[in-house]
Amino acid sequence: MLIAQISDLHVHVAGDNAYGIVDTKPLVERAIAHLNRLRPRPDVVVATGDLVHRGQVAEYEILRSLLL
């Protein structure tokens, strides 16, 4: 079984960069694209740590759209 882990995505709403600096959305998109290109593909991907930045519903909605 091949397991991949991604951690501390800190997904945020537009204009509220993580720590006032980092626009995490393109980085998360790149990480997910990389995982999808792996051969063999992981059997499971575990996302841990701070998945969203401030715990807002809108952030979780963005995270969901990125992971689908």
C-alpha positions in Angstrom: 0.0 0.0 0.0 1.3 3.4 -1.0 0.4 6.3 1.3 1.1 9.9 0.7 0.8 12.7 3.3 0.3 16.4 2.7 0.3 18.7 5.7 -0.5 22.2 6.8 -2.2 23.4 3.6 -3.5 26.6 5.3 -6.2 27.2 2.6 -7.6 30.7 2.9 -10.1 33.0 1.3 -8.9 35.3 -1.5 -7.1 38.4 -0.2 -6.3 36.8 3.2 -2.9 35.3 2.5 -1.5 32.9 5.1 0.6 34.9 7.5 -0.1 38.0 5.3 2.4 36.7 2.7 1.6 33.3 1.1 -1.1 32.6 -1.4 -1.5 29.0 -0.6 -4.1 28.0 -3.2 -1.7 27.7 -6.2 0.7 25.7 -4.0 -2.0 23.3 -2.9 -3.2 22.9 -6.5 0.4 22.1 -7.5 0.8 19.6 -4.8 -2.4 17.8 -5.7 -1.5 17.8 -9.4 1.9 16.3 -8.5 0.2 13.5 -6.4 -2.2 12.8 -9.3 0.8 12.4 -11.7 2.6 9.9 -9.5 3.0 6.4 -11.0 2.1 4.3 -9.2 -0.6 6.6 -7.7 -0.9 6.5 -3.9 -3.6 4.2 -2.6 -4.5 6.9 -0.1 -3.6 10.5 0.6 -3.7 11.7 4.2 -4.1 15.4 4.8 -3.0 16.5 8.2 -2.2 19.6 10.2 -3.9 23.0 9.6 -5.9 22.3 6.5 -7.5 25.8 6.5 -6.0 29.0 7.9 -8.7 30.5 10.1 -11.3 27.8 10.4 -13.9 29.8 8.3 -16.6 27.9 6.5 -15.6 29.6 3.2 -12.1 28.2 3.6 -13.4 24.7 4.1 -15.5 25.2 0.9 -12.4 26.2 -1.0 -10.5 23.2 0.4 -13.3 20.9 -0.6 -13.3 22.2 -4.2 -9.5 21.7 -4.3 -9.7 18.1 -3.1 -12.6 17.0 -5.4 
